[in-house]
Amino acid sequence: MKHEGTLIVVSGFSGAGKGTLMKELVKTYNNYALSVSMTTRNPRPGEVEGESYFFVTKEEFEDQIEKNGLLEHACYCENYYGTPRSYVEKQVKQGKDVILEIEIQGALKIKEKYPTAVLLFVMPPSAKELRRRLIGRGTETVEVIDKRLSRACEEAEGIEEYDYIIINDKLEECVCQLHEIIRAAHYTIPRNTEFIEKIRGELKEFAKGEK
C-alpha cells in the first residue's frame, strides 16, 4: 500500500535541540525531507543560506505572503518565520515524510490546513537544562536568553495541542523514538480512508455474489 508522504511538524522551546534532532533523523533514515524555513532574522555563526534557512528581508517575506507562497508564517521575537509551499508539496507527493521545524503559531495553522499532519513537541529533560543549553550556545546576550525563556513559559501553555512530546535527553534514543512515532502515524485511520473504502467496496461485491 503506497502512501503519500506525511507532514511532520516539530516545535519546541528555543534551546531544546530541535535542529540537531532533525538533522540526525534525516542523516540516519532515508525517507525524510527537511523543509527549509524562510526568516527575516540574521544568520547565526555557522548557518548556511538555503540549508539552515532562506534569509530574506522583511519586504521579500511580505511579498511571499501576498503571493500565497507560504504554507504558514508567524512572527517570533520580532522576526518573521515561514514555510515555503512548493518544496513541501512536491516532496509529499513523491512519498517523502517532510519535516517542518516551526513554532506553535505556525504548527496550529498547518494542522488546520492539513488535519493528518503529525505534531511533535520537543522538550528538554528540565527547565534548568534548557537554560544551560541556551547559555552554552554562546550566540546570544543575557537579555535575548531571558526573552527566550520567557517565551518558553508562554509556549508551555500550548503543548496540549500536539500529538506527541519528545524529551530530548539522549540524542540517539530520541532519534529512534521519533522515527518510530512517525512510522506508526502512517497507519492511523484518518490517513488510510481511501484504502479502507476500497476494502469495503470489495467486501460488498463478495457479499452480493453470495446472495
Buried (B, 14 or more C-beta within 10 A) or exposed (E): EEEBBBBBBBBBBBBBBBBBBBBBBBEEBEEBBBBBBBBBBEEEEEBEEEEBBBBBEEEEBBEBEEEEBBBBBBEBEEEBBBBBBEBBBEBBEEEBBBBBBBBBBBBBBBBEEBEBBBBBBBBBEEBEBBBEBBEEEEEBEEEEBEBBBEBBEEBEEBBEEBBBEBBBEEEEEBBBBBBEBBEEBBEEEEBBEEEEEEEEEEEEEEEEEEE
